[in-house]
Amino acid sequence: MTDFFNHLLQEFKFPLGNPVLIFSLILLIILLSPIILRKLRIPSIIGLIISGVVIGPHGLNILAKNSAIDLFSTIGLLYIMFIAGLELDLNEFKSNRNKSFLFGFLTFIIPISIGFPVCYYGLKYDFNASLLTASMFATHTLVAYPVVSKLGISKNQAVAIAVGGTILTDTAVLIMLAVIMASTQGQLNQEFWIRLGVSLVIFSAFMFIAIPRIAKWFFKKLESEKHSHYIFVLSVVFFAAFLAEVAGVEPIIGAFVAGLALNKLIPHSSALMNRIEFIGNSLFIPFFLISVGMLVNINVILSGYEAGIIALTLSTVAISSKWIAAFFAQIAFKYSAAQRQLIFGLSSAHAAATLAVILVGYKAQILDENILNGTIILILITCIVASFATEKASKKIILETHDDNQVLKTINANEEHLLLPTANIENIEKLLEFAILIKAKKSVHPISILTVVSNNEETEVNLIKARTKLQEFVKQGSASETKVNTITTIDHNGASGIVRISREIMANIVILGWPIRSGILDKLFGEKIDMILNNTDKTVMMCYLVKPIVLNRRIFVIIPPMAEREKGFDLWLLKTSKLAQELSIPILFNCNKTTENHIQNNLKRNKISVSFIIDYFEYWDDFLVISKRIKETDLIVMVSARKGSVSHFSILDELPAKLEKHYNSNSKIVIYPQQNNNEFWSDNYEDISAEPLSKGIETLQKIGKGIGNIFKSN
């Protein structure tokens, strides 16, 4: 018994040595510290850093820095930079790249301009030590980025500019570090500059040219192996970090570049993105924050006034210089006070790159222990300030956005309901992925997957089979935190079952698979499709997705004249724009001048940030002229119209067949916009409908067109 207690006491001897016990303790801290500090309205990031201070070697000495903690800490740091690159809205970044460059310049030059004279004249350090310490002020780590990601404002323009400025200034500082080190070692010569330039060019070419192509091939060949996608992404991140180190810059630059390289292939609402964020935010990033706290030595402040003065001076310069940079950015870009505070919060935390700069300088004996200890205190102070500032600014921006956004007249996002009928279970995976990407985040309704079972002697058996198969797609939705509801119903006719259920659940959008021809005499859009269109006023999308949706490089939208007069115009434009945002790809609208004005006004009014180009197209009699503009990597979206609607004309009925024939390798979506719900398709009035008259008019138009062609040929 004594041996047992001795063994138990040995296991709990500080610092802990048992890796299982260490891991359990850290997981307990990750679990409890945010919960406890949330009651005190303290950001969870600060709780993790303070926890690291308490349990670290300079606190209660419960844990000591070891290889395992260093490994998880490094993974967490790389994860932060990778997610920042992955969530960066590239369309927003491209449209505001000049602002990112300007902010990057401001947040680089202002801290150095303030910091160098303070260190050189105030603290009496030599030139190299002053320049290196001043460059440390210019760096910043996106410690507070998980806050904006969690609150859902990562695509705000201020975030894009702050993240873009981060990578620019950190890259410049780390290159400056390499230059200072080469200078102190007497190696700053022509060979150094050539080697650094060539290695960076090769690294960039490999990451932005080779990696996206490899990733496309991998995702296409192993489309069903979802777990392999995550392992592949992790491999790319860490290999990129290694290559960056080989190229002469810090690994965090490589992780960020990996995020940029894979940005367009991992939609924000996808299951893969959810896995990346979930594991990172639950495990790796908290490990990094705890390890930052473990570096802090509070006793340094108490050891003498000199260390305290240096720590206070460094912290004051670091915070004030970043605030000044954010202030000038606010004036230059005409931002709100909340956006300025958000930029300041994201750019004021010093951790990763700061430690890299100072530790390298300390080991090279350029900097003394006072600077090292002062920097560690600076890290704690700036992380606390950044976390509070970012969370407060993020909540203000959410309130401002909520007040300013105009709710679309077509549909309330909270009430949006997508219905996904399926006749072939095997083809539903891509349709469900598409539905998840376009679904409104604020919608309280799930995506409903419907199977209609024929009413016969095998009805009960078929119902059980259908329900069993549909459960697999509930798991697919859960992987992206999207609720999926399955519905199985009995009806004599599949189309009537779809129409009935769409009314019962009050669906707004019906997503159908592309109709398959069953015989030579069958029309592409047969009676079932006509029945659905003629008996429901919902927005109907018919999808033919031949490859993973992330492999499309552009959305090619074909819009008929007067499409803006349809009730569902705003809705399909919103969904197309959301798809483009999720995939980080541009839209090419083909329409007339009047429709162009409505598109631009709609996107501006609803503050939809998407990259788009508008080409004028009016050659509807010779539709294949447009084939010169369509590329193999385009997702073709054709906006059609129901018969009798304001934008309908007879040529539209022929276009789906032409799209299938001439663009078989392209994914295609045909949209029938929502109609006014005046029940003019009610079953009670079928006998007096205008359909026979409209068909007669269309027939006369075709005859006239044929006669005209005969005269033309003669």
ZICORUR-V915823 format. One record per residue. RES is the residue in one small letter. PHI is phi in whole degrees, 0 to 359 (none if undefined). OMEGA is omega in whole degrees, -180 to 180 (none if undefined). D_CENTER is the distance of its C-alpha to the mean C-alpha in Angstrom with 1 decimal. Layout:
# ZICORUR-V915823
RES PHI OMEGA D_CENTER
RES PHI OMEGA D_CENTER
This chain:
# ZICORUR-V915823
m none 178 57.0
t 296 178 57.3
d 297 -180 55.4
f 296 -180 52.6
f 293 177 52.2
n 296 178 52.5
h 295 180 49.8
l 295 179 47.6
l 295 179 48.3
q 294 179 47.6
e 294 -177 44.1
f 262 177 43.4
k 287 -178 44.8
f 273 -10 42.6
p 289 -177 40.6
l 298 -179 39.4
g 244 -179 39.7
n 286 -176 38.7
p 297 179 35.2
v 293 179 34.8
l 293 178 35.9
i 300 -179 33.7
f 296 179 30.6
s 297 180 31.8
l 297 -179 32.3
i 294 177 28.9
l 297 178 27.3
l 296 178 29.6
i 294 179 28.6
i 300 -179 24.9
l 286 -168 25.9
l 271 -173 28.4
s 299 177 27.7
p 296 -179 24.7
i 295 -178 26.8
i 292 -176 29.9
l 285 176 28.4
r 296 177 26.5
k 296 180 30.0
l 267 -179 30.8
r 60 176 27.7
i 253 -180 26.7
p 306 -176 23.1
s 297 179 22.5
i 301 -180 21.6
i 295 179 25.2
g 300 180 26.7
l 292 179 25.4
i 294 179 26.7
i 297 177 30.0
s 299 177 30.3
g 296 177 30.2
v 298 -176 32.9
v 292 -174 35.1
i 272 -175 35.0
g 287 -178 34.9
p 296 179 37.9
h 262 177 38.7
g 251 179 38.5
l 277 178 40.1
n 59 177 39.6
i 286 178 38.3
l 236 174 35.9
a 247 177 36.4
k 295 177 34.0
n 223 -174 34.1
s 296 -179 32.5
a 294 179 30.4
i 294 178 29.0
d 299 -180 28.4
l 296 -180 26.6
f 295 178 24.2
s 296 179 23.8
t 297 178 22.9
i 299 180 20.3
g 297 179 18.8
l 296 178 18.8
l 296 179 17.3
y 297 179 14.5
i 301 -178 13.8
m 292 180 13.7
f 295 180 11.7
i 296 178 8.8
a 299 178 9.2
g 290 -178 9.2
l 288 -177 6.2
e 272 180 3.9
l 297 177 6.6
d 285 -174 6.8
l 296 177 9.5
n 296 177 11.4
e 294 -180 11.8
f 295 179 12.7
k 294 -179 15.1
s 289 -180 16.7
n 237 -177 17.2
r 297 178 17.9
n 296 178 21.5
k 292 179 20.5
s 296 178 18.5
f 295 180 21.6
l 294 179 23.9
f 295 177 22.2
g 301 178 22.1
f 294 -179 25.7
l 296 -177 26.6
t 284 175 25.0
f 262 -172 26.8
i 281 -178 30.2
i 294 178 30.9
p 299 179 30.7
i 291 -179 32.8
s 296 178 35.2
i 277 -173 35.8
g 290 -176 35.6
f 297 179 38.0
p 295 178 41.0
v 296 -179 40.5
c 287 -174 40.6
y 282 -177 43.3
y 265 -177 45.6
g 278 -178 44.8
l 268 173 44.2
k 64 175 46.5
y 268 -179 44.3
d 285 -172 45.0
f 298 -177 43.0
n 298 180 40.7
a 295 179 40.1
s 293 -179 39.4
l 293 -180 37.0
l 293 178 35.1
t 294 179 34.8
a 295 178 33.8
s 294 176 31.0
m 298 178 29.8
f 298 -176 29.5
a 285 -178 27.1
t 286 167 24.5
h 202 180 21.9
t 250 -177 19.6
l 280 179 16.3
v 298 -177 18.1
a 272 -178 17.0
y 298 177 13.2
p 305 179 13.0
v 293 -179 14.7
v 292 178 12.2
s 294 -179 9.4
k 293 -178 12.0
l 275 172 13.2
g 77 179 10.0
i 241 -177 10.5
s 294 -180 7.9
k 264 175 7.7
n 295 -176 11.5
q 301 180 13.5
a 297 178 15.3
v 293 179 12.5
a 301 -180 11.6
i 290 180 15.3
a 295 180 15.9
v 293 177 13.5
g 299 177 15.0
g 295 179 18.3
t 300 -176 17.9
i 291 179 17.7
l 291 -177 20.4
t 288 179 22.8
d 294 177 22.3
t 298 -180 23.0
a 297 -179 26.0
v 293 -178 27.3
l 291 173 27.1
i 292 176 28.9
m 299 177 31.4
l 300 179 31.9
a 299 180 32.8
v 293 -180 35.1
i 297 179 36.9
m 296 178 37.4
a 295 180 38.8
s 293 -179 41.0
t 292 180 42.5
q 266 179 43.2
g 72 -177 44.8
q 250 -178 42.4
l 279 -178 40.9
n 227 -177 42.3
q 296 -180 41.4
e 298 179 40.5
f 299 -178 37.8
w 295 180 36.0
i 295 -179 36.3
r 296 -180 35.0
l 295 -179 31.9
g 296 -178 31.1
v 295 -178 31.6
s 296 179 29.6
l 291 178 26.5
v 295 -180 26.8
i 296 179 27.1
f 299 -179 24.2
s 296 180 21.9
a 297 -180 23.3
f 295 -176 22.8
m 289 -173 19.1
f 264 179 18.1
i 248 -175 20.7
a 283 -174 21.7
i 300 178 18.6
p 300 180 16.5
r 291 177 19.7
i 297 -179 20.5
a 296 178 17.1
k 301 180 17.6
w 298 -178 21.1
f 295 -179 20.2
f 296 -179 17.7
k 284 -177 20.3
k 287 -178 23.3
l 244 -175 22.1
e 298 -176 20.0
s 273 -179 21.6
e 272 -173 21.5
k 295 -180 18.3
h 294 179 19.4
s 293 179 20.1
h 299 -179 16.5
y 293 179 15.7
i 297 179 18.9
f 298 -179 18.2
v 298 178 14.9
l 300 179 16.8
s 299 179 19.7
v 297 -177 17.8
v 300 -174 16.5
f 285 175 20.1
f 291 177 21.9
a 296 178 19.9
a 297 178 20.9
f 295 -179 24.5
l 296 178 24.6
a 297 178 23.6
e 296 177 26.4
v 296 -178 28.8
a 286 176 27.9
g 104 176 29.1
v 237 -176 26.0
e 287 179 24.4
p 302 -179 22.2
i 298 177 19.3
i 295 179 19.1
g 296 179 18.8
a 296 179 16.0
f 295 179 13.9
v 296 176 15.0
a 299 176 14.0
g 298 178 10.4
l 294 -178 10.9
a 294 -178 13.0
l 262 -173 10.7
n 306 -174 7.5
k 284 -177 8.8
l 263 -179 10.1
i 233 179 7.5
p 300 -175 5.7
h 296 -178 3.4
s 265 -176 7.1
s 283 178 8.9
a 295 -180 11.7
l 296 179 11.0
m 296 179 7.7
n 297 178 9.9
r 294 -179 12.7
i 299 -178 11.2
e 292 -176 10.4
f 297 -178 13.6
i 292 180 15.9
g 296 -177 14.7
n 288 -179 15.0
s 273 -170 18.1
l 230 -169 20.0
f 291 -179 19.3
i 294 174 18.0
p 301 176 20.9
f 302 -180 23.2
f 298 -178 22.4
l 294 177 23.0
i 296 -179 26.2
s 294 175 27.3
v 297 178 26.9
g 297 -179 29.2
m 292 178 31.6
l 280 -173 32.2
v 285 178 33.5
n 239 -178 37.3
i 297 -179 38.6
n 297 -180 42.2
v 299 -179 41.6
i 296 -176 41.9
l 274 -175 45.1
s 282 -179 46.6
g 170 -176 47.8
y 292 -177 47.2
e 297 179 46.2
a 297 179 43.0
g 295 179 42.2
i 296 180 42.8
i 296 180 40.6
a 298 180 37.7
l 295 180 38.1
t 296 -180 38.3
l 299 -179 35.2
s 295 180 33.1
t 296 180 34.5
v 296 -178 33.9
a 300 -176 30.3
i 288 -177 29.3
s 294 -179 31.4
s 293 178 30.3
k 290 178 26.6
w 293 179 27.5
i 296 178 29.5
a 298 178 26.7
a 295 179 24.4
f 295 178 27.4
f 295 176 28.1
a 296 178 24.5
q 299 180 24.8
i 294 -177 28.1
a 294 -174 26.9
f 259 180 23.8
k 57 180 25.5
y 272 175 22.9
s 281 179 23.8
a 297 179 25.1
a 294 178 22.1
q 292 175 19.8
r 299 -180 22.4
q 294 178 22.5
l 294 177 18.7
i 299 178 19.0
f 298 -179 22.1
g 298 -179 20.6
l 290 -173 17.7
s 259 -174 20.2
s 262 -179 23.3
a 281 178 22.7
h 247 178 24.7
a 208 -168 24.4
a 295 -177 23.4
a 296 178 24.4
t 299 178 27.1
l 298 -180 28.6
a 300 -179 28.4
v 295 -175 30.4
i 290 -180 32.9
l 295 177 33.6
v 297 179 34.2
g 295 180 36.5
y 292 -180 38.2
k 294 178 38.9
a 274 178 40.2
q 63 173 42.5
i 277 -179 41.2
l 246 -180 40.2
d 263 -175 42.3
e 292 179 41.6
n 297 177 41.5
i 295 180 38.5
l 299 -180 36.8
n 295 178 37.5
g 298 179 36.7
t 293 179 33.3
i 295 175 32.6
i 296 177 33.6
l 302 -180 31.4
i 300 -180 28.4
l 297 -177 29.2
i 296 -177 29.9
t 293 178 26.9
c 294 178 24.5
i 294 180 26.2
v 299 -178 26.2
a 297 -179 22.6
s 294 178 21.5
f 297 -177 23.8
a 296 -178 23.0
t 293 -179 19.2
e 295 180 19.6
k 295 -180 22.2
a 293 -179 20.4
s 298 179 17.2
k 294 177 19.6
k 296 -179 21.4
i 294 177 18.5
i 300 179 17.6
l 294 179 21.3
e 296 -180 21.5
t 296 180 18.7
h 296 -179 20.3
d 285 -173 23.6
d 275 -175 22.7
n 295 175 20.7
q 266 -179 23.1
v 287 -180 22.7
l 299 -178 23.0
k 289 -175 26.5
t 291 -171 25.7
i 197 172 24.1
n 276 -176 23.2
a 302 180 19.6
n 293 -175 21.2
e 259 -179 23.6
e 296 -179 21.4
h 220 -179 22.6
l 259 177 21.7
l 247 -176 24.5
l 237 177 24.2
p 288 -180 27.8
t 220 174 28.5
a 261 -179 31.8
n 238 -176 30.6
i 301 -175 28.7
e 294 -176 27.8
n 265 -171 25.7
i 276 -174 23.6
e 300 180 20.8
k 293 179 19.1
l 295 179 19.9
l 292 177 18.4
e 299 177 15.1
f 298 -180 15.2
a 297 179 16.2
i 296 -178 13.4
l 292 -176 10.9
i 266 -176 13.1
k 293 177 14.3
a 291 -178 14.4
k 295 -176 13.1
k 277 -178 16.4
s 293 180 18.5
v 273 -177 21.1
h 267 175 22.1
p 280 167 21.0
i 279 -177 20.6
s 262 176 24.2
i 260 -172 25.4
l 244 170 28.9
t 234 179 31.8
v 259 -179 35.1
v 256 -180 38.1
s 295 -179 41.4
n 272 179 44.3
n 213 -176 46.9
e 292 -180 48.7
e 258 -174 45.6
t 301 -176 43.3
e 295 179 43.0
v 296 -180 42.4
n 294 177 39.7
l 298 -180 38.0
i 296 179 37.8
k 297 -178 36.4
a 296 -179 33.7
r 296 180 32.6
t 295 -179 32.5
k 293 -177 30.3
l 290 -180 27.9
q 297 178 27.3
e 298 -176 25.3
f 278 170 22.6
v 295 177 22.5
k 294 179 21.4
q 299 178 18.6
g 293 -180 17.2
s 297 -180 17.8
a 298 178 15.7
s 251 179 12.5
e 57 176 14.4
t 245 -179 15.5
k 284 180 19.2
v 240 179 21.2
n 248 179 24.8
t 253 180 27.4
i 231 171 30.4
t 240 -177 33.5
t 223 -179 36.3
i 251 177 39.7
d 201 178 40.8
h 290 -176 43.3
n 228 -178 40.8
g 299 -178 37.1
a 295 -180 36.3
s 293 176 38.2
g 295 178 36.5
i 296 -180 33.0
v 298 -178 34.4
r 296 -178 36.0
i 293 180 33.0
s 299 177 30.7
r 283 -177 33.3
e 297 -178 33.8
i 268 180 30.2
m 55 179 29.7
a 291 177 26.7
n 260 -178 25.2
i 230 176 23.6
v 247 -178 25.3
i 253 -177 23.4
l 249 171 26.2
g 283 -179 26.5
w 290 -179 28.4
p 298 -179 32.1
i 254 179 34.1
r 288 178 37.6
s 253 179 40.3
g 192 -176 43.2
i 295 -176 44.5
l 275 -180 45.6
d 285 174 42.4
k 282 177 40.2
l 299 177 36.5
f 251 -174 35.9
g 273 -174 38.7
e 296 -178 40.2
k 297 180 37.4
i 295 179 34.7
d 300 -179 37.3
m 293 179 38.1
i 295 -179 34.5
l 294 -175 34.1
n 279 -175 37.5
n 242 174 37.3
t 216 179 34.0
d 261 -177 32.5
k 290 169 28.9
t 289 -178 26.1
v 247 177 26.5
m 241 176 24.0
m 256 -169 25.6
c 244 174 23.4
y 235 -174 24.5
l 256 -173 21.7
v 269 -179 23.4
k 213 178 20.7
p 307 -172 17.2
i 296 -179 15.0
v 288 -179 12.5
l 275 176 15.6
n 285 -175 16.1
r 254 179 15.9
r 198 174 16.9
i 256 -176 17.7
f 259 -173 21.4
v 256 179 22.6
i 250 -172 26.4
i 237 179 27.7
p 284 177 31.4
p 299 178 33.5
m 66 177 33.6
a 297 -178 30.3
e 292 -180 29.4
r 271 177 32.4
e 282 -179 31.0
k 298 -176 29.9
g 273 -177 26.6
f 300 -178 25.6
d 299 -176 23.1
l 292 -178 21.5
w 292 177 20.9
l 294 177 19.7
l 298 -177 17.1
k 291 177 15.9
t 295 178 16.0
s 294 179 14.0
k 296 178 11.3
l 298 179 11.3
a 296 178 11.2
q 294 -179 8.2
e 296 -178 6.3
l 270 -178 8.3
s 55 179 8.3
i 233 -179 12.0
p 277 176 15.0
i 243 172 17.4
l 249 179 21.1
f 271 175 23.2
n 249 -173 26.8
c 200 176 29.0
n 265 -174 32.0
k 297 -178 32.3
t 297 179 32.5
t 295 178 29.3
e 302 -179 27.6
n 299 180 28.7
h 292 178 27.4
i 297 -178 23.9
q 296 179 23.7
n 295 -180 25.2
n 294 -180 22.9
l 296 179 19.6
k 290 -177 21.3
r 296 -178 22.8
n 264 175 19.6
k 53 178 17.6
i 266 -179 15.1
s 265 179 13.4
v 211 179 13.3
s 278 -179 15.2
f 214 175 18.3
i 231 179 21.9
i 240 174 24.9
d 247 179 27.8
y 279 180 31.0
f 219 -179 32.2
e 221 -176 35.4
y 269 -175 37.0
w 288 177 36.8
d 289 178 40.2
d 235 -171 39.1
f 298 -175 35.5
l 291 173 35.3
v 301 -177 35.4
i 290 -177 31.7
s 299 179 31.4
k 294 -178 31.7
r 268 -174 28.3
i 277 178 26.4
k 254 -177 24.9
e 294 -179 24.6
t 267 -180 20.8
d 276 166 20.5
l 266 -176 19.5
i 274 176 22.5
v 241 179 22.3
m 252 177 25.8
v 272 -180 26.6
s 256 180 30.0
a 199 175 32.3
r 288 177 34.7
k 297 -179 38.4
g 93 179 40.0
s 278 -172 37.0
v 294 -177 37.1
s 259 -177 34.9
h 278 166 36.4
f 214 -164 38.8
s 300 -177 40.2
i 298 -179 38.4
l 301 -178 35.1
d 291 -177 36.6
e 269 -171 37.1
l 293 178 33.8
p 304 178 31.9
a 295 178 34.7
k 292 177 34.5
l 298 -180 30.8
e 294 -177 31.5
k 286 -171 34.4
h 265 -178 33.2
y 231 -175 29.5
n 293 -178 29.6
s 273 179 27.1
n 265 169 24.4
s 287 -174 22.2
k 224 175 23.4
i 225 175 22.9
v 252 -176 25.8
i 250 171 25.3
y 252 -174 28.3
p 297 177 27.5
q 300 179 28.7
q 250 175 32.3
n 293 -175 34.4
n 275 178 35.6
n 252 173 39.3
e 56 178 40.2
f 280 175 42.1
w 257 -177 41.3
s 301 -180 43.1
d 300 -177 45.2
n 290 -174 48.3
y 240 -178 48.4
e 298 -175 47.8
d 290 -177 51.3
i 244 180 51.0
s 288 -178 47.5
a 271 -175 47.2
e 297 178 45.7
p 302 180 49.1
l 297 -179 49.7
s 295 178 46.3
k 294 178 46.8
g 295 178 50.2
i 297 179 48.9
e 297 179 46.3
t 298 178 49.1
l 298 179 51.3
q 297 -180 48.4
k 293 178 48.0
i 297 179 51.8
g 299 179 52.0
k 295 179 49.2
g 295 178 51.1
i 297 178 54.4
g 299 179 52.7
n 293 179 51.4
i 297 179 55.0
f 295 179 56.5
k 297 -178 53.8
s 293 177 54.6
n 292 none 58.3
